Amino acid sequence: AEPRYHNLLAPYFQLTNEELISWTTAPYEHNITYPEHLTHHSISGNTVRSKSEAIIDMTLYTNQIPFRYEAQLMLNDIPVFPDFTILHPRTKEIYYWEHFGMMDNEKYAKSACSKISLYTSNNIIPSINLITTFETKDHPLSTILVDNIIQHYFL
């Protein structure tokens, strides 16, 4: 988003709870691989890797759901970077959201399955504390689906 629009709209979407603001703005280890893929600007101020991630980012932000983009998480001494780490605004539970955007690519799909397996072996379970969305070229991520997921888990 252009800075002038961000500055104009931000007051309507920014968090007001000090605890949530503190968590959201605290420093964290970001994913530093392939910075050239960070090409999509969101109104939250984040630069993300895909249009679908921009949709998720924007929808979390406009619903005042505190989140971090690609924050490091250590699982079995392996650093992983979930697309979104989310702090539930009421319960303060942590959720992770992984968007798998190229499921029609066999190598990518195998990697996605391995990543989900790593999560589950660390008690991060799809539909419980791991939100997963998937897409292919013929079946892009729907903004309606993202809205419904956020309503279901956080509002």
CORCORDA-V788394 format. One line per field, one symbol per residue. phi: phi as a letter, one per 40 degrees, with the letter a starting at -180 (. if undefined). burial: I if it has 24 or more other C-alpha atoms within 12 Angstrom, else O. A space follows every 50 residues. Layout:
BEGIN
phi = ???
burial = ???
END
This chain:
BEGIN
phi = .cdccdcccddcbccbcccccccccccacccbcfccccbbcbcchcbbca ccccccdccccccfccabcfccbcbfgbcbbddbbbbccbcgccbbbbbb cbccbdcccccccccccccccbgbbdgbbbcbbbabdcbcccccccdccc dccbb
burial = OOOOOOOOOIOOOIIOOOOIOOOIOOOOOIOOOOOOOOOIIIIIIIIIII IIIIIIIIIIIIIIIIIIIIIIIOOOOOOIIIIIIIIIIOOOOIIIIIII IIOOOOOOOOOIOOIIOIIOOOOIOOOOIIIIIIIOOOOIIOOOOIOOII OOIIO
END
